[in-house]
């Protein structure tokens, strides 16, 4: 499937029990960062388990365009021969980041303090997303950005020839913004400091430390203060990418709402800044357990076992948990439809500026399938209809958003009538094996 090609209408039908082992792809966040930091190290970084979805492949192509050597050895095994901090070459052509907001924003940060000009573009969805949240703090280094009205792609970044270190407090919780500033700080003199009031996913901090950067994290009255010393020589690494918790969310949630299901999802990263969905599901009464807990490559990992859970209750999701599960609210809202009572999700305004306005997109699709939804600028609520009460039968729009598309395909597995989708092609950006994996568990997905 391709998020850039011909639309692929799909339908999800009520399934029998979902059973078996779901081998989901590698973590997308870690995959992006492995390629970028590998390109900024000196020597060869070896990566296994890389997510080979379109978003990550576009980041790999971008690193090649900037002068790194990126080699696919097959089976999720890749190597990157880096050019060192400050060693990026000016690309000959426009860098196309496809559908990936993470990719484009992290790459912008990585090139922002190199004396080169880089033009970025993407698909229709990405080109409609605001970039000022990243270009504004990058301007503090001396970087210039010229794009379309509203700070949108296509956009040209002119890197700072003489960058200065920056102290920046993030106005909203965003791992992308934090990471972009830290990556820019690698080629700035002195210390770059990022302050976040609410902790966001910390893969960048962990991986920067692993590559040999001088980075520290301190909890203060101001918030979480991250200090990075500029111009290190990053050392190449051997990276085993854990499996993506955001991808694991779909087979897990499908099992919870499909009668008789018992699904094991092995080797899932449980970084505390990413695992909020699973704890929220347990709070709702889901039969979800963590087995074989361990640590791999500095990241906590476990096998998840999810079983059909007809007794789930609606809850008020703690707003403080939002940053650790921001990408999982769409599929959580599907699960909430099959619970009893109201599920309230607040502090989630970040959802308004993802690949789509995810609150609006999910609210439209849920209503089309008989579910009552209320919403505000930074909150929404779903009225649960119980384990056998979701009518289904509607057609939903994906809005070129992979998580919206997969969430509605999950909904159809437990609804009383099939749930249809206008375009499933964006699924390939993050979960290219979604259809065969879910089909192997017993799901019935058809292309119309």
Number of C-alpha atoms within 10 A of each C-alpha: 19 16 25 18 9 11 15 16 18 20 24 25 23 22 23 16 22 28 20 15 17 19 17 27 26 29 22 27 20 22 28 24 22 30 29 23 26 32 32 29 26 19 17 19 23 19 22 19 18 27 28 24 21 24 25 27 20 23 26 28 17 24 27 21 19 22 17 25 18 22 14 14 11 8 10 16 17 19 22 29 22 28 21 22 25 20 19 22 19 16 17 10 11 16 23 19 27 25 27 23 21 22 25 28 22 26 25 28 28 27 28 34 28 24 19 17 18 23 21 23 20 22 17 16 19 24 22 18 19 18 22 16 16 22 23 15 22 29 20 17 24 19 27 17 22 15 17 13 8 11 20 18 23 19 18 19 22 22 26 24 15 14 22 19 21 23 18 18 18 18 11 15 19 19 22 22 26 29 25 25 30 29 28 31 31 28 28 28 16 15 20 25 22 23 22 21 17 16 20 22 22 16 20 21 19 16 20 21 15 18 21 15 20 18 18 14 14 12 13 10 8 11 15 18 20 21 20 25 20 23 18 18 17 24 20 23 21 16 23 19 26 28 27 24 29 26 23 25 21 23 26 27 27 30 30 29 32 28 21 15 22 21 24 23 23 21 25 28 25 24 18 14 17 24 21 22 24 24 15 18 23 13 15 22 17 24 18 23 15 17 15 11 14 14 13 15 14 12 17 16 23 21 18 24 18 24 25 24 22 20 15 25 20 24 20 14 19 13 13 13 23 27 23 20 23 21 21 23 22 22 26 22 26 27 29 30 30 30 30 20 17 19 24 21 22 20 18 23 19 19 21 15 13 19 22 22 17 24 28 16 19 26 20 17 25 24 16 17 24 16 22 17 23 13 15 12 13 14 16 20 22 27 20 25 19 20 23 16 17 23 18 26 19 19 20 26 19 26 20 24 25 22 28 30 27 24 25 29 31 29 32 31 29 32 25 18 18 23 28 29 23 18 24 30 23 27 25 20 26 26 27 20 17 19 20 12 17 22 15 15 21 17 28 19 23 13 13 11
